[in-house]
Amino acid sequence: TQLERSGRLETMQRLMAQAPGHSPASSEDNISSVDLEQLKMRGAQGNASAQNQLGQLYDRGRRGVPQDYAIAVGWYEKAAAQGNGWAQNQLGQMSSDGRGMPQDYQKARQWWEKAAGQGIAQAQYNLGQLYANGRGVPQDYTTARSWYEKAAVQGNSWAQAQLGQLYANGLGVMQNQRMARAWYEKAAAKGNVWAQAQLILF
């Protein structure tokens, strides 16, 4: 059924999104204590890029830095307050996942809207997901399509795959198999395995 298919897609997307964060860093990739202290100093001085980088290090437990969601949220919030779109996107993701804070789709939407307004494709895609799945907002495939399109034209392969899904099933658009195939092909060309599988079934 359509529900089962979209559920499988969502599971696959979650796995694909999480995969990079779980790859262990080799010892030579670890950040030196001197570099980490310099990054913290720049962050404390108000450098939004350094604050965002620190958020990422603690969020993912990367480069020898222990994973600590509370510290990550603190650094992301400092960067986001200065308008850093990547930090805003990450705060949205942490709100959506309930990492370092209670799960809150409405708060996630607010952060993603800020990031999406700055052209962050991942945030635009994430908003599409909220509306397609009705999380924190009424389910609305037309609005989902609009956000997916913004991310897709920037090359986000998951947004392209989702547009293929909407056209294949006539959700938020008139059903159009030619358009569905075109979007699946764009996503597949970027290595999106789910879109590649849809083309085999097409």
N, C-alpha and C positions, 0 to 999 in steps of 0.2 A: 504493500500500500504506500501511498504518498507519505504518510506519517512515518512509516518504518524507514523509507528511503531518506527522508530528511533527518531522522534520528541517527541513521548510520553516517550520514554526511557530517553531522555535527560532531559525532564521536571521532571520526577520522580527522576533522579539522582541529579538534582539541589536541589529539595526539601529535599531529604535525606541528602545531604551534608550540607545544611543550618540548618537543624533541631536542631542539638546539640547546635549551637551558640545562639539559641533563647530561650533556657530554662532558666528561671529566677533563679538566685542563691538565696538560702535561706540566711537569715541574718547571720547565723553562718558560712556560707561559705565565707563571705566577708573577704578580706585581710585587716589586721590591717594597720593603717597609718604608724606604726613603721616598719612593714614588707615591705610595699610598698617603704618606704624611703630607707631601706636597699637594696632592689632589684634595685632601681634607682642608688644607690651608686655603687653597684657591676657593673651595666651596664655602668655607667660613667667611671669606672676603666677599662673597656674593656672586661668584662666577657660576652662572646658571648651567653652563655646559659641564663644568666639574661636578656640580650638584647632581645633575642627571646621571653622569658616569658613576658616581658613588652609589646612587640609587640602584643602578643596574648591577654593580658589583655585589651589593648586599642582597638584592632581590634574587639573583640567580646563584649566589654563592660561588662566584667566579674568581679565577686567578688567585686562588689561595685565600680569598676573603670568606669568612664564615657566612653562611646564609642567615640573614636576620631581617625578617619582613618589617619589623617595627622601625629599624634604622633606615631601611630602604624607603619606607613611606615618608619618613622625616626629610630625607634628602630630595625625594621626588617633589614633595610639597613645596620646598624652598624654590626649586627650579620652576615648578608649575606656576607659582605666584608671580614669577618674573616673565611668564608667558612662554616658557619652553614647551613646545607642542609635543615633543617626545615624552617628556615627564608627565604631561597631562594625559597622554594616551596610556602610559603605564599605570597611572593612578586609576584610570578607568578600568584597566584590566584587573588590577588588584581588588577594586571594589566589586567587580563582576565575579571574581573567583573566591572572594572572601579571604584573601591573603593579607595578613597584617591588620585587618579591619573586618567588621561584620559584612557579609555579602549584602550588597545594596545595588540593584540594577538601576535605580533612578539616579543615584550618585554617579554610577558608571556612565550613564547616558550624559549627564552634565559635563563630566570630564571629557568624554569622547567628542561632544559637540564643540567644546573649546578647541581641542586638537584638530578636529575635522575642519573647523573654520580656518585653520592655518594650513590646510592642504595635506595633512598627514593621512596617507592612504589607508593605513592600518586602522585608524580611528573611524574613517568613513566606512570601511568594511565592517568593523565591529558594530557600528550603528545599524547597518543593514541587517546584521544578525539579530540584534535586539528586536527590530520591527518584524522580521520574518518569523521569529519564534515567540513574539509577544511577551518579552521579559521586561517588566518595569514600564511597558507601554502597551497599548492595545495592538494586537497583531494587525499589521498593515503591509501587505506585499507591495503596494504601489510605492509607499515611502521607502521600503526596503530596497526596491529596485533603484530608486533615485540615488540612494547612498552607494549601492553596489556599483552603479554606473560611474560615479565620481572616482571610486577607488580603481575600477577596472581600466579606465582610460589612463591611469597612472601606472598600469602594469601589474596590479595586485592579482595574482593568479587565482586566489580563492574567490575574490569578487567576480572574476570572469567565469569561474566554474558555477557560482551561484546564479549568475545571470543566465547561463545555459540551462540550469535547473528550472528557473522561473519560466523561460520561454518553452521549454519542453513540456511543462505541466500547465501552462496558461495561468500562472499565479501573478497577479498584478499587471499582466500584459495579455494581449491576445496570444493564444498558443501559436507558435511558429517554429517548426522543426528546423528550418533553414537557419534561423537566428540562433537557435539552441546549439546547433552543430558549430556555427561560426564562433560562438563564445567558448564552447568546450575546446575547440581547436586552438584558440588563443591561449587558454589555460594549459592545455596539454603541451604546447610548444615551449612553455616555461617550466616543464617538468612536473606539473601537477598530476600526480598519479590517479587521483580520483576522477579528474576530467578524462584522462587517458582511458580509464576503465569504462566511462560512459560512452566514449566513442566506439569502443569494441562492441558494446551492447546496442548501439544506435542502429 
